[in-house]
Amino acid sequence: MIESVVLTVTDMKCGGCETNVTGKVSAIEGVVSVKASFKENEVRVEYDTEKTTLETIKAAIIGAGFGVTSH
């Protein structure tokens, strides 16, 4: 099943940060789409719940050096 989530991401300061987060999350198997916005401090993700989990997505964002919480 495809699920959509909006995550609050802290410490994104520029377009490069958006690119970094987008790349890390996009690399996860099961992620359908990613839209990061440093101006909004958020990342919108659609993912297949049969292939990945929200925790895996959060871990990728944290691993990229950013903080993350669910809305």
N, CA, C and O of each residue as an XYZ file, in Angstrom:
284
protein
N       0.832     -1.169      0.000
C       0.000      0.000      0.000
C       0.886      1.245      0.000
O       1.897      1.299      0.700
N       0.493      2.248     -0.797
C       1.251      3.494     -0.852
C       0.746      4.425      0.247
O      -0.456      4.649      0.390
N       1.685      4.957      1.014
C       1.353      5.881      2.089
C       2.100      7.188      1.855
O       3.221      7.192      1.345
N       1.471      8.293      2.231
C       2.103      9.613      2.143
C       2.341     10.138      3.549
O       1.520      9.950      4.447
N       3.476     10.797      3.726
C       3.797     11.359      5.034
C       4.534     12.677      4.833
O       5.272     12.854      3.864
N       4.317     13.595      5.766
C       5.067     14.849      5.794
C       5.889     14.830      7.073
O       5.349     14.694      8.171
N       7.198     14.967      6.917
C       8.111     14.959      8.050
C       8.717     16.342      8.233
O       9.084     16.997      7.257
N       8.821     16.783      9.468
C       9.536     18.019      9.773
C      11.015     17.677      9.869
O      11.413     16.796     10.632
N      11.827     18.385      9.084
C      13.266     18.130      9.054
C      13.976     19.402      9.494
O      13.778     20.470      8.914
N      14.800     19.279     10.521
C      15.539     20.425     11.029
C      16.940     20.468     10.443
O      17.486     19.452     10.013
N      17.501     21.651     10.437
C      18.884     21.894     10.013
C      19.097     21.931      8.505
O      20.242     22.011      8.058
N      18.019     21.875      7.695
C      18.191     22.096      6.255
C      18.319     23.601      6.050
O      17.450     24.362      6.476
N      19.389     24.029      5.405
C      19.668     25.461      5.266
C      19.644     25.966      3.832
O      19.600     27.175      3.604
N      19.673     25.038      2.837
C      19.810     25.482      1.452
C      19.344     24.392      0.482
O      18.948     23.298      0.885
N      19.405     24.723     -0.785
C      19.040     23.768     -1.817
C      19.925     22.526     -1.810
O      19.475     21.435     -2.158
N      21.168     22.692     -1.418
C      22.063     21.539     -1.324
C      21.588     20.549     -0.272
O      21.707     19.337     -0.447
N      21.053     21.072      0.813
C      20.493     20.212      1.861
C      19.283     19.441      1.315
O      19.124     18.249      1.575
N      18.441     20.141      0.559
C      17.287     19.481     -0.064
C      17.735     18.344     -0.960
O      17.168     17.252     -0.929
N      18.765     18.613     -1.767
C      19.291     17.600     -2.678
C      19.844     16.412     -1.910
O      19.626     15.265     -2.301
N      20.555     16.674     -0.824
C      21.129     15.618      0.006
C      20.029     14.724      0.579
O      20.104     13.500      0.480
N      19.002     15.345      1.181
C      17.903     14.579      1.770
C      17.150     13.807      0.696
O      16.839     12.630      0.874
N      16.860     14.470     -0.415
C      16.132     13.815     -1.504
C      16.891     12.597     -2.016
O      16.296     11.547     -2.256
N      18.202     12.737     -2.183
C      19.022     11.623     -2.667
C      19.028     10.443     -1.708
O      18.895      9.293     -2.127
N      19.182     10.729     -0.422
C      19.221      9.648      0.579
C      17.892      8.912      0.650
O      17.867      7.682      0.708
N      16.788      9.652      0.647
C      15.481      9.017      0.772
C      15.097      8.312     -0.526
O      14.517      7.226     -0.491
N      15.413      8.917     -1.669
C      15.093      8.304     -2.966
C      15.786      6.961     -3.158
O      15.276      6.090     -3.862
N      16.942      6.794     -2.533
C      17.719      5.559     -2.689
C      17.088      4.367     -1.970
O      17.495      3.226     -2.188
N      16.110      4.621     -1.125
C      15.471      3.545     -0.366
C      14.485      2.805     -1.261
O      13.621      3.421     -1.885
N      14.617      1.486     -1.321
C      13.681      0.684     -2.107
C      12.274      0.852     -1.541
O      12.059      0.721     -0.336
N      11.330      1.139     -2.413
C       9.947      1.316     -1.994
C       9.511      2.764     -1.909
O       8.319      3.047     -1.786
N      10.467      3.692     -1.974
C      10.101      5.111     -1.971
C       9.646      5.486     -3.380
O      10.364      5.268     -4.356
N       8.445      6.053     -3.469
C       7.843      6.402     -4.746
C       8.191      7.831     -5.146
O       8.526      8.090     -6.302
N       8.111      8.766     -4.187
C       8.458     10.153     -4.482
C       8.929     10.861     -3.222
O       8.567     10.497     -2.103
N       9.759     11.896     -3.441
C      10.302     12.690     -2.335
C      10.309     14.145     -2.775
O      10.720     14.456     -3.893
N       9.860     15.028     -1.910
C       9.919     16.470     -2.164
C      10.390     17.131     -0.878
O       9.658     17.170      0.110
N      11.614     17.650     -0.892
C      12.178     18.319      0.280
C      12.118     19.830      0.092
O      12.301     20.335     -1.015
N      11.859     20.546      1.187
C      11.842     22.007      1.155
C      12.527     22.548      2.404
O      12.031     22.381      3.518
N      13.669     23.196      2.208
C      14.344     23.771      3.372
C      13.574     24.986      3.884
O      13.619     25.278      5.079
N      12.875     25.695      3.010
C      12.090     26.864      3.443
C      10.933     26.452      4.343
O      10.585     27.174      5.278
N      10.342     25.306      4.068
C       9.223     24.802      4.865
C       9.690     23.879      5.996
O       8.893     23.493      6.851
N      10.983     23.526      6.001
C      11.539     22.576      6.977
C      10.788     21.249      6.935
O      10.469     20.675      7.977
N      10.507     20.764      5.719
C       9.767     19.512      5.630
C      10.173     18.684      4.420
O      10.753     19.173      3.451
N       9.839     17.412      4.528
C      10.018     16.474      3.430
C       8.710     15.707      3.275
O       8.177     15.156      4.238
N       8.208     15.683      2.054
C       6.997     14.914      1.735
C       7.444     13.646      1.024
O       8.174     13.696      0.035
N       6.996     12.513      1.543
C       7.434     11.227      1.006
C       6.217     10.335      0.746
O       5.318     10.223      1.580
N       6.212      9.709     -0.428
C       5.256      8.637     -0.706
C       6.070      7.360     -0.776
O       7.105      7.307     -1.441
N       5.596      6.328     -0.085
C       6.354      5.075     -0.065
C       5.418      3.877      0.014
O       4.275      3.975      0.459
N       5.946      2.745     -0.433
C       5.219      1.478     -0.414
C       5.478      0.803      0.933
O       6.605      0.412      1.237
N       4.425      0.674      1.731
C       4.581      0.114      3.077
C       4.960     -1.358      3.069
O       5.364     -1.897      4.099
N       4.837     -2.014      1.923
C       5.250     -3.417      1.830
C       6.748     -3.554      1.559
O       7.307     -4.643      1.688
N       7.396     -2.446      1.183
C       8.818     -2.499      0.848
C       9.717     -1.731      1.814
O      10.905     -2.032      1.922
N       9.164     -0.746      2.516
C       9.973      0.020      3.468
C       9.072      0.556      4.578
O       7.848      0.432      4.531
N       9.715      1.152      5.573
C       8.969      1.669      6.725
C       9.293      3.145      6.949
O      10.290      3.664      6.448
N       8.450      3.784      7.694
C       8.687      5.177      8.063
C       9.975      5.292      8.867
O      10.716      6.263      8.715
N      10.245      4.319      9.713
C      11.479      4.345     10.520
C      12.724      4.291      9.641
O      13.724      4.941      9.947
N      12.677      3.529      8.560
C      13.815      3.461      7.628
C      14.036      4.814      6.964
O      15.175      5.252      6.799
N      12.953      5.470      6.586
C      13.043      6.786      5.959
C      13.622      7.800      6.943
O      14.510      8.576      6.591
N      13.124      7.793      8.160
C      13.650      8.703      9.193
C      15.132      8.443      9.437
O      15.910      9.386      9.578
N      15.524      7.186      9.487
C      16.929      6.840      9.724
C      17.824      7.371      8.608
O      18.947      7.803      8.870
N      17.343      7.343      7.380
C      18.127      7.866      6.251
C      18.323      9.376      6.388
O      19.406      9.892      6.111
N      17.282     10.076      6.811
C      17.378     11.528      6.991
C      18.337     11.863      8.134
O      19.159     12.771      8.010
N      18.235     11.139      9.233
C      19.140     11.333     10.366
C      20.565     11.008      9.959
O      21.501     11.714     10.335
N      20.732      9.934      9.187
C      22.053      9.546      8.697
C      22.686     10.590      7.786
O      23.909     10.657      7.664
N      21.844     11.410      7.144
C      22.342     12.495      6.297
C      22.717     13.721      7.119
O      23.224     14.702      6.575
N      22.469     13.671      8.439
C      22.890     14.754      9.320
C      21.801     15.737      9.717
O      22.094     16.851     10.150
N      20.539     15.326      9.571
C      19.427     16.211      9.885
C      18.556     15.606     10.963
O      18.551     14.391     11.164
N      17.814     16.463     11.659
C      16.846     15.990     12.637
C      15.516     15.781     11.933
O      15.251     16.405     10.906
N      14.677     14.907     12.478
C      13.396     14.612     11.829
C      12.322     14.255     12.847
O      12.589     13.553     13.822
N      11.107     14.741     12.616
C       9.939     14.365     13.416
C       8.747     14.268     12.476
O       8.735     14.883     11.410
N       7.751     13.498     12.874
C       6.509     13.402     12.117
C       5.634     14.598     12.455
O       5.709     15.122     13.566
N       4.814     15.034     11.524
C       3.848     16.117     11.779
C       2.767     15.608     12.677
O       1.849     16.353     13.021
